[in-house]
Amino acid sequence: MIGKLTGRLDQVSLQAVVVDVGGVGYEVTVGPRTLAALPPPGETVSLAIDTHVREDEIRLYGFASEHERAWFRALQTVQGVGAKIALAVLGTLSAADLANAVALQDKGQVGRAPGVGPKVAARIVAELKDKMPSLAPALRPGGGFAPVAALPEGLAARDAVSALTNLGYAHGEAAAAIAAAIGKAGREARAEELIRLGLKELAQ
Protein backbone atom coordinates (compact mmCIF):
# COMPACT_ATOMS: atom_id res chain seq x y z
CA MET A 1 0.00 0.00 0.00
CA ILE A 2 1.21 3.50 -0.78
CA GLY A 3 1.36 5.74 2.30
CA LYS A 4 3.31 8.72 0.97
CA LEU A 5 4.36 10.18 -2.38
CA THR A 6 7.16 12.66 -2.94
CA GLY A 7 7.94 13.81 -6.46
CA ARG A 8 7.44 16.46 -9.10
CA LEU A 9 3.96 17.94 -9.42
CA ASP A 10 3.22 17.20 -13.07
CA GLN A 11 -0.46 18.04 -13.62
CA VAL A 12 -3.22 19.72 -11.64
CA SER A 13 -6.99 19.54 -12.21
CA LEU A 14 -9.98 20.49 -10.06
CA GLN A 15 -10.12 17.19 -8.18
CA ALA A 16 -6.85 15.40 -8.88
CA VAL A 17 -3.15 15.84 -9.44
CA VAL A 18 -0.44 13.77 -11.11
CA VAL A 19 2.79 13.34 -9.15
CA ASP A 20 5.82 12.19 -11.16
CA VAL A 21 7.95 9.87 -9.03
CA GLY A 22 10.97 8.60 -10.92
CA GLY A 23 9.20 8.81 -14.26
CA VAL A 24 5.99 7.15 -13.06
CA GLY A 25 2.93 9.41 -12.88
CA TYR A 26 0.59 8.74 -9.96
CA GLU A 27 -2.90 10.19 -10.22
CA VAL A 28 -4.03 11.35 -6.77
CA THR A 29 -7.51 12.55 -5.80
CA VAL A 30 -7.31 15.63 -3.57
CA GLY A 31 -9.71 17.96 -1.80
CA PRO A 32 -9.87 21.75 -2.19
CA ARG A 33 -7.73 22.48 0.90
CA THR A 34 -4.93 20.22 -0.28
CA LEU A 35 -5.26 21.67 -3.78
CA ALA A 36 -4.86 25.20 -2.41
CA ALA A 37 -1.72 24.21 -0.49
CA LEU A 38 0.08 22.75 -3.52
CA PRO A 39 3.19 24.36 -5.01
CA PRO A 40 3.19 25.37 -8.69
CA PRO A 41 3.45 22.55 -11.28
CA GLY A 42 7.03 21.45 -11.82
CA GLU A 43 8.01 21.81 -8.16
CA THR A 44 8.47 19.03 -5.62
CA VAL A 45 5.42 17.99 -3.63
CA SER A 46 4.95 15.52 -0.77
CA LEU A 47 1.52 14.06 -0.02
CA ALA A 48 0.26 11.72 2.68
CA ILE A 49 -1.64 9.00 0.80
CA ASP A 50 -4.63 6.83 1.66
CA THR A 51 -4.86 3.92 -0.79
CA HIS A 52 -8.27 2.45 -1.66
CA VAL A 53 -8.21 -0.90 -3.43
CA ARG A 54 -11.31 -2.26 -5.14
CA GLU A 55 -11.85 -5.07 -7.62
CA ASP A 56 -11.96 -2.70 -10.59
CA GLU A 57 -9.61 0.10 -9.49
CA ILE A 58 -6.94 1.42 -7.16
CA ARG A 59 -7.50 5.03 -6.07
CA LEU A 60 -5.07 7.24 -4.22
CA TYR A 61 -6.30 10.07 -1.96
CA GLY A 62 -3.72 12.71 -1.09
CA PHE A 63 -3.43 15.12 1.83
CA ALA A 64 -1.06 17.90 2.81
CA SER A 65 -0.51 16.32 6.24
CA GLU A 66 -0.83 12.98 8.01
CA HIS A 67 -3.08 14.78 10.48
CA GLU A 68 -5.67 15.46 7.77
CA ARG A 69 -5.34 11.91 6.43
CA ALA A 70 -6.09 10.55 9.93
CA TRP A 71 -9.37 12.47 9.97
CA PHE A 72 -10.20 11.25 6.46
CA ARG A 73 -9.81 7.66 7.65
CA ALA A 74 -11.73 8.27 10.88
CA LEU A 75 -14.67 9.84 9.05
CA GLN A 76 -15.10 6.72 6.95
CA THR A 77 -15.61 4.59 10.08
CA VAL A 78 -18.94 6.40 10.54
CA GLN A 79 -21.98 4.67 9.02
CA GLY A 80 -23.04 6.34 5.78
CA VAL A 81 -19.73 8.15 5.23
CA GLY A 82 -17.57 7.11 2.30
CA ALA A 83 -14.52 8.68 0.72
CA LYS A 84 -16.57 11.26 -1.22
CA ILE A 85 -18.38 12.60 1.85
CA ALA A 86 -15.23 12.46 3.99
CA LEU A 87 -13.43 14.56 1.38
CA ALA A 88 -16.37 17.00 1.29
CA VAL A 89 -16.27 17.43 5.08
CA LEU A 90 -12.53 18.13 5.02
CA GLY A 91 -13.05 20.51 2.14
CA THR A 92 -15.54 22.53 4.20
CA LEU A 93 -13.83 22.33 7.61
CA SER A 94 -10.12 22.24 8.35
CA ALA A 95 -8.96 19.30 10.46
CA ALA A 96 -8.72 21.63 13.49
CA ASP A 97 -12.24 22.99 12.92
CA LEU A 98 -13.62 19.47 12.53
CA ALA A 99 -11.89 18.40 15.74
CA ASN A 100 -13.48 21.26 17.63
CA ALA A 101 -16.90 20.62 16.07
CA VAL A 102 -16.72 17.00 17.27
CA ALA A 103 -15.50 18.02 20.73
CA LEU A 104 -18.35 20.54 21.10
CA GLN A 105 -20.87 18.19 19.43
CA ASP A 106 -21.64 20.94 16.91
CA LYS A 107 -23.41 18.98 14.20
CA GLY A 108 -24.42 22.23 12.50
CA GLN A 109 -20.82 22.94 11.51
CA VAL A 110 -20.35 19.44 10.08
CA GLY A 111 -23.69 19.70 8.28
CA ARG A 112 -22.37 22.58 6.19
CA ALA A 113 -20.45 20.11 4.02
CA PRO A 114 -22.07 19.20 0.67
CA GLY A 115 -23.92 15.89 0.83
CA VAL A 116 -23.97 15.76 4.63
CA GLY A 117 -27.52 15.71 5.98
CA PRO A 118 -28.54 16.28 9.62
CA LYS A 119 -28.55 12.56 10.48
CA VAL A 120 -25.08 11.94 9.05
CA ALA A 121 -23.72 15.07 10.75
CA ALA A 122 -25.15 13.89 14.07
CA ARG A 123 -23.54 10.46 13.63
CA ILE A 124 -20.17 12.01 12.78
CA VAL A 125 -19.97 14.15 15.92
CA ALA A 126 -21.36 11.37 18.14
CA GLU A 127 -19.26 8.47 16.86
CA LEU A 128 -15.96 10.33 16.51
CA LYS A 129 -16.06 11.90 19.96
CA ASP A 130 -14.94 8.65 21.59
CA LYS A 131 -11.85 8.69 19.36
CA MET A 132 -10.66 12.00 20.81
CA PRO A 133 -8.11 13.09 21.95
CA SER A 134 -5.92 10.66 20.02
CA LEU A 135 -6.99 11.90 16.59
CA ALA A 136 -5.74 15.45 16.45
CA PRO A 137 -4.93 18.65 18.32
CA ALA A 138 -6.71 21.96 17.81
CA LEU A 139 -4.99 25.28 17.34
CA ARG A 140 -4.97 27.64 20.28
CA PRO A 141 -5.40 31.36 19.72
CA GLY A 142 -1.93 32.82 19.30
CA GLY A 143 -0.41 29.53 18.11
CA GLY A 144 0.54 26.26 19.74
CA PHE A 145 -1.58 23.19 20.23
CA ALA A 146 -4.05 22.00 22.85
CA PRO A 147 -5.91 18.66 23.06
CA VAL A 148 -9.41 19.00 21.68
CA ALA A 149 -10.71 16.75 24.47
CA ALA A 150 -10.05 19.61 26.90
CA LEU A 151 -12.72 21.72 25.21
CA PRO A 152 -15.79 22.18 27.42
CA GLU A 153 -19.27 20.95 26.69
CA GLY A 154 -22.58 22.61 27.39
CA LEU A 155 -25.15 24.88 25.80
CA ALA A 156 -23.45 28.10 26.93
CA ALA A 157 -20.17 27.03 25.32
CA ARG A 158 -21.85 26.10 22.04
CA ASP A 159 -23.80 29.38 22.00
CA ALA A 160 -20.61 31.35 22.64
CA VAL A 161 -18.72 29.54 19.86
CA SER A 162 -21.62 30.15 17.47
CA ALA A 163 -21.64 33.85 18.33
CA LEU A 164 -17.92 34.19 17.60
CA THR A 165 -18.19 32.35 14.29
CA ASN A 166 -21.06 34.67 13.32
CA LEU A 167 -18.65 37.54 13.91
CA GLY A 168 -16.34 36.08 11.28
CA TYR A 169 -13.85 34.07 13.34
CA ALA A 170 -12.86 30.58 12.17
CA HIS A 171 -14.66 27.82 14.07
CA GLY A 172 -11.40 26.37 15.41
CA GLU A 173 -10.24 29.76 16.69
CA ALA A 174 -13.62 30.46 18.30
CA ALA A 175 -13.82 27.08 20.04
CA ALA A 176 -10.27 27.34 21.39
CA ALA A 177 -10.96 30.89 22.64
CA ILE A 178 -14.10 29.77 24.48
CA ALA A 179 -12.20 26.84 26.01
CA ALA A 180 -9.68 29.35 27.37
CA ALA A 181 -12.51 31.61 28.56
CA ILE A 182 -14.13 28.78 30.54
CA GLY A 183 -10.74 28.06 32.08
CA LYS A 184 -10.89 31.57 33.55
CA ALA A 185 -14.60 32.01 34.25
CA GLY A 186 -15.54 28.46 35.22
CA ARG A 187 -17.94 25.93 33.72
CA GLU A 188 -21.01 27.69 35.13
CA ALA A 189 -20.31 30.92 33.25
CA ARG A 190 -23.07 32.31 31.05
CA ALA A 191 -22.68 32.56 27.29
CA GLU A 192 -22.45 36.37 27.42
CA GLU A 193 -19.48 36.22 29.79
CA LEU A 194 -17.78 33.55 27.67
CA ILE A 195 -18.21 35.67 24.53
CA ARG A 196 -16.64 38.69 26.25
CA LEU A 197 -13.66 36.69 27.52
CA GLY A 198 -13.36 34.82 24.24
CA LEU A 199 -13.06 38.08 22.32
CA LYS A 200 -10.27 39.15 24.68
CA GLU A 201 -8.44 35.88 23.97
CA LEU A 202 -8.75 36.41 20.23
CA ALA A 203 -7.50 39.99 20.51
CA GLN A 204 -4.21 38.95 22.16
N, C-alpha and C positions, 0 to 999 in steps of 0.2 A: 504493500500500500504506500502511496506517496503522501508524505506528511509535510513536505516543504519543497518549494521550488525557488531557485535563485538563478537568474539569467538575464538576458537582454529582452526588454519589452519590445516585441516585434509589431504587434497590431493591437488596436483598441477599438471596441465597438460599445454600444450602449449597455450591453449585459455581459460581455465576455472580453477577455484579452488573450493574446497568444504570447507565451513566454518561450524564447529560444534558449534552450539549454544544450550547449554542445552541438548545435546544428539540428536538434529535434525540437519542433514547435509543439508546445502543450497548450491546448485550448482550456481556459479556466473561466468558469462562471463567477462573476463578482457582483456585489451589491453596489449601490450608489455611493456609499461612504468610502468603500475601498477604492472605487473608481476615482473619486475626487482626490484621494491621497497618493495616486500613482505619479511617478515621474514622467517626463515626456518620453515618447517612443524613441528607442535607440539607447536609452540609459538602462542601467542595471536595476532590477527589481527583485525583491524577496517577498514571497507570499507564504503564509501558513495555509496548508491545504487539507481539506476534508474530502476523501475519496469515496464516491458512491459507486458500487458495482452492482449492475443488474444483468439479467440474461442477455439483453440486447444492446447494452451500452455501458461504458465507464465514464462517469462525469466527475470533473474536478471542480470543487468550490474553493475560491481563494479569499483570504482575509489579510488585512494589514498587520494583524497581531494574533498571537495564540489566544489571547484573552477573548477577542471577538469570536474566534473559532470555537472556543469552549462554550460560549453562549449559544452559538448556532447548533452545536450538538445537543446541548441541554434542552433547547426549545423543541427539538424533534422527539424528545421522550414524552412530550405532552400529547395526549390523545387528540387527533384531528389536526396536528401540526406536522407538515412535511417540509421538505427543503424550500419550496417556493414561499410558503408563509413565513418560515423562519427567516429567510432572506428579506422578506418585506418588513418584518418587525425590526430587524437590525438596520434596515434602510431608513426607517422612520425614527427610531430611538438609537442613540449611541449605546454601547455596552454599559457605560456608567449610568445613563438614564434608565435603561431597562432594569439594572440591578436595583436602583432606588425605587422604581415603580413596583417591583416585586416585593421589596422590603416593606413598603408602605401599603401594599395590597391595592394599588391604584390601577384598577382594570381599565379606567377611562383612558389613561395614557397609552396602554398597550393596544386598546381598541382603535387608536388612530391609524394603525397600520392597514394598508389596503388588504382586503380579504379576511380580516380578523373581526368576527362578529362578537357580540357581548358574551356569549357562552364560551367561546374559545379564549377570549381575553381573561375571563374569570378563571378558567382552568389553568391558564399560563401562570397567573400570579399565585394561585393556590398551590399548584403542584411544584413549582420551582422554589417556593419559599423554604421548603425543607432542605434544599440543596445549598442554601446559604449557610455560612459565609464562605464556603470553600470555592465557590465559582469565581467571584471577582470582587475587587475593591471598588469603591466609589470615590470620585475626586472630592476633596475638601475645598471649600472656598480658600483661595490664596495658594493652592497647590498642595501636594502631598496626597497621601492615601489614608482612608479609614475604612474599616470593615463595614459593609452595608448592613450586617446583622445588628450593628449598634444603633441603627436608626430606630426612632421610637414609633410606636403604633398609636392609633387613636384618632377619633374624628377631628379633634382640634388640630393635630399635626397634619392630617390630610387637607383640611380646609386652609391651613396656613401655606402649605406647599402649593396648593391650587391658586391661592391669591398671588403668590410670587411669580408663578409661571404666567399668570394673566398680565402681570406687569412687564413681561418680556424676558424674564430670566430663564435659562435652560433648566429643565426639570431636575437634572442631577445637581446643579448648583443650588437650586431652591431647597431640595430635600436635605442636602448636606448642611445648609445654613440653618434650617429648622431643627436638625438634630443637635447642632451646636447651641441653638437658642434654648432647647429643652434642657440641655446640660447646665445651663445657667439659671433658668427660671423654674425648673422642676416639671415633672410629668403632669401635674394638675393645672398647669398654666393654660389660660384661655387662648384661643386662636389669635385674638387681637394683639396680645402681648408677644406671642411667638412671631407674628408678622413684624412687629416693631424691632424685636431683637434680631430677627433674621435679616432684615434690611441693614442693620448695623454690621452684621457679619459680612454681608456682601459688599459693603462699602469699604471694608478694610483693605 
